[in-house]
């Protein structure tokens, strides 16, 4: 057992000494978590809108209303707004001309020129603009109605009345199933769990190249010539890649918790999911390093296989958004089972009983992958001797 632990420690040290891993292990995962959280997270901005035109009460009221709804508002010229829209730096451009400003002041119907961009959320932002226009028109109509009744300062009277209005108590008894799935999901939670699964698998598969190199340079033969059995060598190789996966996953969990406030729910359960998933990845790495005989081919195959399985398993797009046909294929990957386990623990405070089916499947995959990888490595060593 001591020899196996020694081999595992050597594999982990080689992994950490590789300077290329300094970026891809410690920095790159956190950058992806940050980008995903800023774009799709709960706290992301609602959109970017340009309100162009001469200064008017309508332009000011519309910009103020949109900013209240957490929309980023700017006021470039109309030509500049269209240019920014074409470059993808805006979601919607609104043109407030003199006729629209006059109609707003008089409480009449108005017409605005609105151009929507091609971004994925541009349609939602356009609807936000329409709601904001209706809101400012309604406010203006109330002010004009009070003025028509002889109120000296209608805007102040309206503000005073709004403070006295008691907000209704809204209780939601039903939401759609998709909203239920993402209930309790923090801004960076999805990105953190998804990137954990992606990089744990990639880091383990990257270790297959070191196994090929050790075999090619005769390091494996020299270890077997000493006081080490083939079983200890196999166990050490599996444990080494398992340690790599646990280190990568543990680092992401700690770093995202500290930097982004990611909530991992019940920590022992999350670590248990990580432990089983890392064992699946370590078995796959041993199998890949045994079947292939070239480090470059192993690295390329590992990256490609890791990205495909991660994409199919929900690390890049939530499984809840997958069509049913693709979801059935997703369940063939360990990523999908680990994703749903993390989702249950993070979002809904799941217990061991809730994720027991996921853990059972991951354990079966882990034992199968580790056993297959160990068998392939033993067979390769027997041929070499």
N, C-alpha and C positions, 0 to 999 in steps of 0.2 A: 504493500500500500504506500510505503514511503517513496518508492521509485515512481509510482503513478503520480503522486502529489508533486514530486520534483519536476516531472515532465510537464505537468499542468502549469506550474509556476514559471517554467522556462517559456512556454507558449505565451503566457500573459505578458511577460517582460518583453518578449520580441514584439508583441503587438503594440505595446506602449512606446517602445523605442523607435518604431517606424515614424519618421518625421511627417510623412504624408498624412498620418492619422491625426496629427495635432489639430488640423483644420476639420477633417471629415468626421472626427469622433467628438471633439469638444465644441466646435464653433458652428459648423454647418447645420446640425439638427436644431439648435436653438434659433438660428436665423429662419429656418423653415417654420418653426412653431410661431415665431413672431409675425412672419408674413401671412400665414394662414389666419392667425388671430385677428390681425388688423383688417383683413379683407372680408372674412366671413364670420367673425366672432360676434358675440352678443353686443359688445360695446363699440362695434365699428360705426363709422359715420354713415348717415342715411344717404348721402349723395353730394354731388357738386353741381351747383347751379349758378349761372351767370344771369344777372338781371340788368340788362342794358337799356339805355335811354336817358333823356334829360332828367335832371333832378325834379322829383314831383312827390306829392304825398302818397301816390299809389306805389311808386318804386320803393319808398322808405317803408311803407306798411308791409309790402310783400316780402322785402328782404328781412324785416324784423320777424315776421311770422315764420319764414323758412328757418331762420337761425334758432327760433324757439323750438323747432322740430329737429334740431341737431343737424341741419343741412349746412354745408359749407357754401357761403354765398360770396360772390365777387361781382364787380360792376365794370367790366371792360367795355370798350366800344363794341358795336354790333359786329363789325368785321373781325375784330380780335376774338370775340366770343365764338364765332363760327370757325375760326382757325383753331382755337383751343379744342373745340368740339371734334374737329376732324382729326386732331392728334390724340384724342382719347383722354384729354385732361379735364374734360367736363362731361357731365351726364346729360344735362338739359340746358339750353339757352333760351331766355325769355326776353322779348323786345317790348318795352313799354314806350309807346310813342305818345305824342302830344294829345292825339284824339282820345286814346284810352285814359290818359291822366285826367282830361277834362270830363269825360263820361263818369269816371270814378268820383270826382269832386261833386258832380251834380246828382249822383245816386242813380245814374242810368246804366243800362246794359253796356258792357264794354267788350272789346275784342283784342286779344293779345296774340302775337306771333310766337309760337313755341316750336323749337326744333329739338328733337330727341337724338341722343347719341346711340352708338352701337354697343355700349357696355351691357353686361348681363343684367345689371340692376337699373338700367336707364328707364325702363318702363315703369318701375316702381317709383322712381324719383319723379317722373312726369306726373304720376298720380298724386304725389305729394304736392307738386306745384298747383295742380287743379284744386286740391283741397284747400291750400293756402289762399288761392284767389277767391274761392267761395267764402272763406272765413273773413277776409278783409272787406269784401263787399258787404257781408252781413253786418260787420261792425260799423261800416260807413252808413248803412241804411238806418241803423239804430240811432246813430248820432244825428242824422238829418231829421229823423222822426221826432227826437227830443227838441231839436231846434225849432221845428215847426209848431211844437206845443208851447213855445215861448220860454224854454229853459235857457237861462243866461249862459251857463257853461256846460253844454251837453256832454262833452268828453269827461269832465270831472264827475258829473252826475252819474254817467254810465260806469265809470271806474268804481265809484262809491257803491253803486248798486251791486256790481259784480262781487265785491268783497262781502256783501251781506247774504249772497246766495249760498245755500248749503249744498255742497256737492253730493250727488246721488251715491248711494252705496251699491257698487256693482259687484255681483257675485257670479262667477263663471261656473256653471254646473256641467258644461260639456265643451270640450275642444276637440279638434280633429286629431286623428291618431298620430299624424306626423308631429304636431305640436307636443303631444304627450311624450313622444320619443325623445325630443330635445329639451324637455322640461328639466330645469336645474343644470343645464350645460353652461359652464362659464365661457368667457371669451376665448381663452387659449386651451381649454380642456380637450377639445377634439383634436387640435393640432398636436398637442403633447402626446396623447395616447397613440395617434396614428404614426407619428414620427418615431416613437419608441419602438413600435413593432417593425417599422421599415428598417431602422438602423441597427437594431439588434440582429435581425436576419442578415443584413448586408455585412455587418462586422464579423459574424460567425463564418459566413461563406468566404469572406476575404482570407480567413485563416487556412482555407484549402490550399492556397498557393504555397504557404510555408511548409505544409506537409509534402507537397510534390517536390519542393526544393530539397527538403531533408532526405527524401528517398533518392533523388537524383545525385546529390553530393555524397551519398554514402553515410550520412549521419545516422540514419535508422539502423544500418548494418553495424556500425560501431557500437551503438547503444545495446543492441542485442548480443554483441560479443562480450559485453560486460555482465555484471550480476543483475540482469534484468530479463524477465520473461516476456514472451510476446503478449501475454494477457495484460501485464503491467503497462507495456507500451501502448496497447490499445486503450486501456482505461485512462492513461495519462493524456492521450490525444483527445479523447472525448471530454474529459474534465477540463482540459485546457481551453477548448472552444466554448465549453459551458461557462467557464469563468470569464471569458471575453464577453459573451452575451450578457451575463449578469452585471459585469462592470459597466458596459455601455448603457444598459437599461437603468441601472441604479443611478448613474450619473445624470441621465435625462430626467429621471423622476426628481432628484434633489435640485438640479439646476432650474427646472421649470417651476417647481414649488417656490423657490426663493426669488427668482427673477420675475415670474409672471403670476404668481399666486395660484397656480394650478392645484385643484383639489383632487386628490387621488382616492378619496373615500376611505374605506377601511384599509389601512396600510398593509397589514398582514395578508389580506386577501389579494391585494394588488401585487404584492411581492410573490405570492404563490402563483399567480397567473404568469408573471415574468419568469419565474423559475421553470415552469413547465414549457413555456414558449421557447426559452433559451435552449432547453434540452432538445427540442425539435430541431432548432437551427443548428445545433452542434452536430447532431446526427447527420443532417443534410450536408454539412461541411465535410465531414469525414468521408461520406459517400462520394461527394464530388471530387475531393482530393485523391481518392483512390481510383476512380474511373478514368480521370484525365491524367495525362502525363506531361503537360506543359503549363507553366505558371501563367503565361499570358492568356491561354485559353481558359484556364480556371477562373482567372479574375474577370474576364469578359462574360463568361457564362454565369458566374455568381452574381454580378451586377444586373445582368439582364433578367435572370430568374428571380432575383430579389425584388426588382421593380415590378415585374409582371404579377407576382404573387401578392405584393403589397397593394397594387392597384385593384386587383380582383378581390382582395380581402378587406377593403374598406379603409385603408390607410390614407388614401388620397381623396376619396369621395365617400361620404357616409353610406353605409349599407342600406339605411332606410330609404335612400333615394334610388336604389337599384331597381330595375324592372325584375319581375318575378323570375323570368327565365335566367337572367344573369345571376340572380341571388342563389339559385340552386347550384350553379357552378362555384360561386363564392364559398359555399359551405364545404367545398373540397379542400380549402386552404386552411392552415392553422391560424392565419391572420384573422379570418372571419370569426372563428371561435374565441380568440383572444380579444378581438374588438368588442364583441357582444358582452363578454365577461367584464371588461373594463367599463363599458357603458352602464351595465347594471350596478356596478360598485360606485362609479363616479356620480351618475345622475340620479339614481333612485335609492341609494343607500342599501344596496343588496347585501344579503348575508351569504354564508357558505352554502346554505341549502339552495339559494336562488341561482348560484353559478355552478352548482355541482355538476350538471350535465356538461357544461363547457369544460370544466376541469377534467372530467372523465375522458372527453374526446381528446383534449390536449395531452393528457397522460398516455392515452393509447397511441397517439401519433408520436409522442416523444419516445416511448419504449420501442415502437416499430422503427423509427428513424435511427435511434441509437443502436439497436440490435443489427439493423441492416448495414449501417456504417461500420460497426465493429466487425461484422462478418466479412465485409468486403476488404477491410484493412488486414484482418488475419489471413485471408486468402492471398492477398498481395504479398504479405510477408513470407508466407509459406512458399510461394513461387520463387521469391527472391533468394530464399535459402536453398 
